[in-house]
Amino acid sequence: MTSEDAVKTPGEDQNRRLLRARDAMDRSFAEPLDVPALARVALMSPAHFSRQFRAAFGETPHRYLQRRRIERACAMLRDSDATVTEIALNVGFDSLGTFSRTFSALIGRSPTQYRAQAAPLNAPVCFVKSWTRPSSYG
């Protein structure tokens, strides 16, 4: 009997379903995503999904998605000439105001200030993502 044949415990199954929902957020960050849709991916009720996601990953699904969108926006601000408004729309925000407010809250400066101070990083993408990932702790 291999480890693949072993029956998963309820906790392992739940973690796998939570990871599936988190992967959906990572993959489709620019699309309109809400807790009920993500809960369906995880085969959970929306309230249970939100509680379990926070317990597993240390932040709410909404906050995780915001951080992912801002992380992608940082890369676009560093590496492209797209306008801040275009970037906001490309990463899934409906308004420039919400994008700017969220960006400033997570990064500590406006998108325009970030762009002026950031330079493209010449390193493998995995390192750049790690170095520039917005903290969930502010």
C-alpha positions in Angstrom: 0.0 0.0 0.0 1.5 3.3 -1.1 0.9 6.7 0.6 -1.4 7.6 -2.4 -3.6 4.6 -1.5 -4.0 5.8 2.1 -7.3 7.4 3.0 -7.1 11.0 3.8 -8.2 12.2 7.2 -11.0 14.8 7.3 -8.4 17.5 8.1 -6.2 16.6 5.2 -9.2 16.6 2.9 -10.3 20.0 4.1 -6.8 21.4 3.7 -6.7 20.1 0.2 -10.0 21.8 -0.6 -8.8 25.1 0.9 -5.6 24.9 -1.2 -7.8 24.3 -4.3 -9.6 27.6 -3.5 -6.4 29.4 -2.8 -5.0 28.1 -6.1 -8.1 29.4 -7.9 -7.4 32.9 -6.4 -3.8 32.8 -7.5 -4.8 31.7 -11.0 -7.9 34.0 -11.5 -6.9 37.0 -9.3 -8.0 39.5 -12.0 -11.5 38.0 -12.3 -14.4 38.9 -10.0 -14.1 36.5 -7.2 -16.3 36.4 -4.1 -16.5 34.2 -1.0 -19.5 32.2 -2.1 -17.8 31.2 -5.4 -14.6 30.3 -3.6 -16.5 28.3 -1.0 -18.1 26.3 -3.8 -14.6 25.5 -5.1 -13.7 24.3 -1.6 -17.0 22.4 -1.2 -17.9 24.4 1.9 -20.5 26.9 3.0 -19.3 30.5 2.7 -19.1 31.1 6.5 -17.3 27.8 7.2 -14.9 28.5 4.3 -14.1 32.0 5.6 -13.4 30.6 9.1 -11.3 27.7 7.9 -9.4 29.7 5.4 -8.4 32.2 8.0 -7.4 29.4 10.4 -5.3 27.7 7.8 -3.6 30.8 6.1 -3.8 33.5 8.8 -5.9 35.9 6.8 -9.4 36.1 5.3 -10.0 35.1 1.7 -10.7 38.7 0.8 -7.4 39.9 2.3 -5.5 37.2 0.6 -7.0 38.1 -2.8 -6.2 41.8 -2.2 -2.6 40.9 -1.4 -2.2 38.8 -4.5 -3.7 41.6 -6.7 -1.4 44.2 -5.1 1.6 41.8 -5.6 0.8 41.6 -9.3 0.3 45.3 -9.5 3.8 45.9 -8.0 5.4 43.8 -10.7 3.4 45.7 -13.4 4.4 49.0 -11.9 8.1 48.0 -11.9 8.2 46.3 -15.2 5.7 48.1 -17.6 4.7 51.5 -18.8 1.0 50.8 -18.3 -0.9 53.6 -16.5 -1.9 53.1 -12.9 -5.5 52.9 -13.9 -4.8 50.2 -16.5 -2.9 48.3 -13.9 -5.7 48.6 -11.4 -8.2 47.2 -13.9 -5.8 44.5 -15.1 -5.4 43.1 -11.6 -9.1 43.0 -10.8 -10.0 46.3 -9.1 -13.2 48.0 -10.3 -12.0 51.5 -9.4 -8.8 53.5 -9.2 -9.8 54.8 -5.8 -10.2 51.4 -4.2 -7.0 50.2 -5.8 -5.0 53.2 -4.6 -6.4 53.0 -1.1 -5.7 49.3 -0.9 -2.2 49.6 -2.4 -1.3 52.4 0.0 -2.5 50.4 3.0 -0.5 47.3 2.1 2.6 48.9 0.6 2.8 52.1 2.6 3.0 54.5 -0.4 0.9 55.3 -3.4 1.2 53.3 -6.7 2.8 56.4 -8.3 5.3 56.8 -5.5 6.1 53.1 -5.6 6.7 53.2 -9.4 9.0 56.3 -9.0 11.1 54.5 -6.3 11.1 50.9 -7.7 13.4 49.7 -10.3 13.2 46.4 -12.2 14.9 43.7 -10.3 17.4 41.5 -12.2 16.8 38.2 -10.4 14.8 35.1 -11.0 11.1 35.7 -10.7 10.7 33.4 -7.7 13.2 35.6 -5.7 11.6 38.8 -6.9 8.1 37.6 -5.8 9.5 36.6 -2.4 11.4 39.8 -1.8 8.5 42.1 -2.9 5.5 40.2 -1.5 3.3 42.5 0.5 3.0 41.4 4.1 -0.4 40.4 5.5 0.5 42.1 8.7 0.7 45.6 7.4 
